[in-house]
Amino acid sequence: MKKYRTIFVKLLVAAILLFPAGQFQLTACTGITLRAENGSLLFGRTLEWGTFDLNGRVIIIPRGHEFIGLTPNGDRGLTWKAKYGVVGIDVLGKAYLTDGMNEKGLTLGLFYHPGFAEYEKYNSNIASKSMGPLDVAQYLLTTCTSIAEVRDALAEVHVVPVVEPAIGLPAPIHLMITEPTGKQVVIEFIKGKIKFYDAPLGVITNSPTYDWHMINLRNYLNLSPVALPAKKIEELDFKPLGGGSGMIGLPGDFTPPSRFVRAVAFTQAARPVKNGSETLYEMFRILDNFNVPLGASEGSGAHKNEGMRSSTIWTVATDISNKVIYYHTQHNRRIRKIDVASIDFDSLSTGIKTIPLDRKKTQDIEDITPRQPPLSK
């Protein structure tokens, strides 16, 4: 036992040396896409962060709201006004979107990408065209309606390494963008350059790069929702011990590569669904497989997770076709919804509106216990 403990310690030390501080982190966000038979399109994701509560809020951004991009030295960055109203979920009590959809149906998910996200070096001479990584989501959703417009918008800006105080480093991110047509791309920041990857499977997790995940799928071509057939060896008949034998070899750990493979396997094996409302059931069923306990998914910085019940802080399902956002949280698994299509973004004259994800951080439980009626006198 002592021998194996020594080997483990050596491997751990080697890993720490290979991954500098700020990169040796475990993150576990998972995004998936489902389509119904009638064409309805849903994008969903889990949001994991185990070190402290991100204090997410529902955020509603009106048309005309002005934004100012952040820069590393405090210069005034890119300024822009929202062309389109947006509904999403923010973090850290700031208008930093991790999830959102605008009134035209363009949908975005922001995911952690430690060890690989690397931004362009800051040049103060072009401060007015610069922004930090946590400005990108709201910039795209408030100004774009399609992936083509997203490409054009990012070609005009410089995403630079602005340190976020809550984590002590520039937030390493990548994004998945979905337009109402169903087309999807993953956007990554690699060696100071912005890279776009077509995402036909509609799945995203975390590090390494998206193209690596797609290549890694070739190691799992044997996976199938169909059980393996019985096999005869010599005079003996062997049958699978139970259902699910076609998924033998499916990786079960919380690492991004393993979750990526599982997410592809589960979405490809999803039951056929007729419409968006029925797809919602399947979306939450699949995403429940990616819930992560505290301690298995960490951010950076000191542990301040008192009051948290899970590293999976919230789970979101966005019905892009019907423009509705659904979610549940670590505290309350009751599904709540925001009907984006019904919001009058012109009437929000007071600016950005926020709503707590949980009005009470408790699960509402219906008591259906049959009770004996009181005896009559």
N, C-alpha and C positions, 0 to 999 in steps of 0.2 A: 504494500500500500504506500509506503514511504517513497519507494522508487517512482511510482506513478505520480505522486504529488510533486516530486522534484521535476519530472518531465513537464507537468502542467505549468509549474511556475516558470520554467525556462521558456516555454511557448508563449506564456503571457508577457514576459519581459520582451521577447522578440517582437511581439505584436505592438507593444507600446513604443518600441524603438522605430518600427516601420511606419507608424501613424503618429505624427506630431500632435501635441496638445491642440484641442479644438477639432481634431478630425477623428479621434478614437471615441466614437459615440455610436450608440445603437438607436436607430430611429425606425419607425414601423408603420408609416402611413401607406395605405393601399387604395388605389383608385381603379374602378371597373366601369364598363359600359354594357348596357343591355338594350336590345331593340325588340319591340313587340311586332306581332304579325301585321298589325294595321299601320306600321311605320313609326309608332311612338318611340322616342329616343330618350333614355335615361342615363345620366352619369352619376356615379356615387363614389363616396370615399369615406375611409376612417381617418381620424386625426389623432395621432399618438404623440404624447409628450409626457414623459414620466417624472421630470425633475421638479416642475412647479406648474401650478394651474395657469393656463394661458388666458383665463377669464374672457372667453369669447363672448361676443354679443352679436345679435342680428343687427345689421347696419343697412340703412336705406339712404342712398345718395341721390339727391335731386339733380335734375338738369340744371346746368349753369353754375354748379358749385366749383369754386376755384381751388386748385391744388398747386403746391409748390414742392418740387423735387428736392430731396436731401442731397448734400454733398459732404465729402469727408472733412472739410475744414470750415463748414458752416456758411459757405457762399450760397447765394440764392440760386437754386437749380432751375430746371425747366418748370415753367408755369403753364398751366392749361386749364380750360374750363370743361366741365362734363357736358358732352353732347347728348348723352343718353343716361337715363336713370338706371341705377344699379341696386340690387339687393344681394346681400351676402353675409358672411360671418367674418368678424375681425378678431384680432388678438392684441393682448397687452394693453387693452383700454385705448388703443389708437386705431386710426382708420387704415390699418394694414389688413387687407383682405387675404384670407386663405382659401375661401370659396366664394363664388358669386356668379350671378347671371344678370345681364342687362335686359332692358325692356325689349330688345330685338331678338333675344334668345341666345346670344353668344355666352358661353359658359366657360368658367375657368376653375382649375384646382391648382393650388400652390403646394409643393412638396419639398421636404428637406433633401439636400443633396451634398452631404458633408464629404470633404476630401476630394471633390471633383469640381465643384463650382468655383470658377476663378474669373474675376471681373476685370474689365479694362482699367488700366492705370488712369488715375484722375489727372486732368489737365485743367487748371483753373481758368485758362483762357477760353474754354468752352463750357463754363459752368452753366450757362443758360440753356444748354442742350443736354445736361447731365441729370441723373437721378440715381438713388440708391436701389438695391434689389427689392426692398419692401415697398417701393413706389410702383413697381412694374404692373402688379395685378390691377390696381385701381386705374392706372393709366390706360391699360388696354381695354378694360371693360367700359370705361367712360367715353372712349373715343372710337371704338371699332365695332363693326357688325359682322365681320367675316375673317377667316384666316388670312385671306389676301390683304385685307386692311391691317391685320396684326403685323404681317411681314413688313409692310410699308412703314407702319408706325415705329417699329423697332429699328428700322434702317436710319431713322432720323435722330435717334437718341444715343447717349452713351451711359451704359449701366456701370456704375463705379462702386468701389468697396466702402460703403458707409457702415461704420460699426454700430450695431444695435446694443445699447447698454445692458439690456436684460440678459444677453448671452455672451457679451464681451467680444464679439467678432462680427464681421459682415455676415448677415444671414445667408448661408449657402442654400440656394433654391434652384429648382427647376419647375416647369409648369406644364400642365396639359390643357390645351384649348380645344373646345368642341363647338362647332358652328351648327345651326339648325339643320343644315343639309345632312349632317352625320359625319362630315369630314372632321378628323382629329389630328392634331400635331402635338409633339412634345418639344418644348423649348428649353435648351440648356446653355449654360455659360461656361465654355471650355477654353482655357488658356487665353482669356480676354476676348474671345469671339463668341457671337451668338450663333447657335446651331439649331436648325429645325430638323425634326425627324417625323416622317409620316407615321401615324400610330393606328394601323388598320385593326388591331385587336382591342384597342380601347382600354389597355391596362397600363398602369404605372405604379412603381413603388419608389425606392430611393436609390442609393448608390449601388453599383458604379454607373456608367453612362447607359443611356437607353439602347444604343446599338449593341452593347455587350449583352444586355438582357435578351435581346432578340436572338442573338447567336447562341446563347446558353440554352434556349428552348430546344435546340437540336438534340440535346442530351436526353430529352424526355418524349421522344416521338412515339414511344411504346404505350404511353398512357391512354386509357380509354374508359368511358363510363360503362362499357359492356364487360360483363364478367368473363374471365378466362374460361375456355372450354375444358372439359375433362380430358385427361391424358392417360393413355395406357402405356405402362412400362413393363415389359416382359408379360407376366400373367396378372399384373396388378393394375387396377383401375384407380386413378387419382382424380379427385374432384376438388375444386376450391372449397375452403372451409366455410365460406359464406359470401354474401354479396360484397361488391366493391373490389374484387380481386383485379380488375382491370386498372386500378389506380395504385397497385403495388409499385413502390419506388417513388411515389409522390413525396417530395421533401416536406417535412412537417415543422421545421424550426421557424423562428421569427425573423431571420435575416432577409434583407431585400431580395436577393436572388431566389430564395425559396418561396417567398410570398408571391413574387412575380409569376413563377411557374404555377403555383396553386391558383392564383387569380385567373390565369389563362385557362387552366383545366376546369375550374368551376364555372366560368362564364360560358365556355364551349359546351359544357354538359348541362347548362341550365334548361329547365323545362320550357316548352313552347308556351308563350303567353300571348293573349289576343290584343291587349290594349295597355295603355300607360298605367292605369290604376291597378291592373293585375301584375304588371311588371314590377311595381313598387314592392309587392310582397317578396318576389324573387330577389330583388336588389338587396333588401335588408336581410333576407335569409343568407345570401352569399356573404355579405359583409360581416355578419356575425361570426363567421369563421376566422376573422382576422382581429378580433378583440384581443388586446394584450394586457396582461396583469401588470401592476406596479412592480418595478424592478427589472422588467424585461425590455423596457424601452426608455432610454434616458436622453435628455437633452444635455446641455453643457451647463456648468456652474454648480453651486452647492445645492444639495437636495432640500427642497422646501415643499414637499408634497403632502403636508398635513391637510386633512380634509378631502383629499382626492381618493376616489374609490377604484380607479382604473387608469392605466396609461392611455387607453382609448377614451379621449375626452369627449368627442362627439362623433356621430356618424351622420352623413348627409346623403340624401338622394335627390337629385335635381331632375324633374320631368321637363326636359327642354321643349318638347313639342307642345305641352300645355302650359309652360311657363309657371311652374309651381316648384317651390323648394320645400322638402320635408327633412326633418332631423329628429334624432333623439340623443341623449347625453349620458355621461357616466352616472349621473344622479337620478335620471328619470327616463325610462325607456318608452314612455308614452310618446308616440309620434306626433309632432307638431308641424304645421304647414304655414308657408307664406305664399299667398297667391300673387305672384309678381304682376300678372296680367291685369289685375284689378286695381293696382296702385296708380293714383294720379300724381305723377312725378312733377307736374307743374304746380301743384298745390302745396308742396313742401317749402314754403317761403322761409321757414325758420332754419333752413340748412339741414345738415346731416341728422338723421334720427336714429337712435339706438334703442334696442330692446334686450333685456337679459335673456340668455338662452334658457335659463331656469328661473322662474319667478320664485320658486321654492326648491331648494336642493334636496328634495325628497321624492321618492317614488309614490305616485298616487295609486292606491290599491283599492279595488272594489271588493268589498266583503259580501260573499254570496252564501254564507253559512245559513242553513235553514234553522230557524228559531222556533222554539215551542211557544205558541200563543199563551198569554197569561190565563190562568184558570179563572173562570167566572165565579163569583161568590154566590 
